[in-house]
């Protein structure tokens, strides 16, 4: 049987090309199903930043930064007015700070911002202004009687670098870089009018680590703020916002820098720690309860006839049980680590400092088991003016 001659390579290629050409003509004539064609995959769109773009409104009845969920990072700036700054200078300063705060919190660079790109992710940034003792006198206004340094407490070992201050700037956001940039802009624009007295930086859990609304843990491992009034409720408004007078819609603020002896705390066993606080370290529940939100039973006795929540436990002293009066405040604390020192920046807000905060602090100073491991080294009091409308500056309703 004679074999058939095989076509040469050139003939095969030419024939294939001709066939492909014919197919192309036919496809063009009848319309090609484009779904059969292979296309290059397109790159997926990047996920939007879940926290960076979030904006907290700046204008309103109250300043933001109080009845606002506490973000992960904060800086507290204590400033003193420069010599010679009078009422006119104070108003100019507040106008500049208000403009800076409005821009930065909304994701825009400050007016003289040389790096406005760093302001483009506000990350829930809030900037809150407070007036310290002496500030209103310089502005030719009378200070409320409570706007004064706290009494001298036996437990205090106050250090000058962390105490006092005539003007507060509280800067807080979910991102430390956002806080750092806003702090720099505010200090730069306030430089003509003020001198920096102290800067205290604090931290909480990073966003996304825990569910929103989870109570903060301090460096002792305690849940700090379990008894806080709920944001947005009438109860919160009663506890925090001043109802009348020049500061109506504002609040009073106490900032205490509390050094914590973590090495000493490590020497105590878990039972001793929990009895010192009056709550369980894992859940934050009172020793007489099972969940963080349970109300403590201060009458409950243990198997040996002693109170389950010790007479001098922090929980009992803070609640004022033995005095028969329960003073409430709103806690917004931050942890700090600074030059080998660790502790808590305890920020407290209340409508009536004299009636709510001072009795509670006196009880804790008189005898609180936690005093074994804590020492207040800084203290300051501020009046937080109400919020402002567009076109107004912060504190305008107070300074008039």
Buried (B, 14 or more C-beta within 10 A) or exposed (E): EEEEEEEEEEEEEEEEEEEEEEEEEEEEEEEEEEEEEEEEEEEEEEEEEEBBEBEBEBBBEBBBBBBBEBBBBBBBBBBBBBEEBEEEBBBBBBBBBBBBBBBBBBBBBBEEBEEBEBBEBBBBBBBBBBBBBBBBEBBEBEBBEBBEEBEEBEBBEBBEBBBBBBBBBBBBBBBBEBBBBBBBBBBBBBEEBBEEBBBBBBBBEBBEEEEEEEBBBBBBEBBBBBBBBEBEEEEBBEBBBBEEEBBBBBBBBBBBBBBBBBEEBEEBEEEEBBBBBBBBBEBBBBBBBEEBEBEBBBEEEEEEEEBBBBEBBBBBBBBBBEEEEEBBBBBBBBBBEEEEEBBBBBBBBBBBBEEBBBBBBBBBBEEBBBBEBBBBBBBBBBBBBBBBEEEBBBBBBBBE
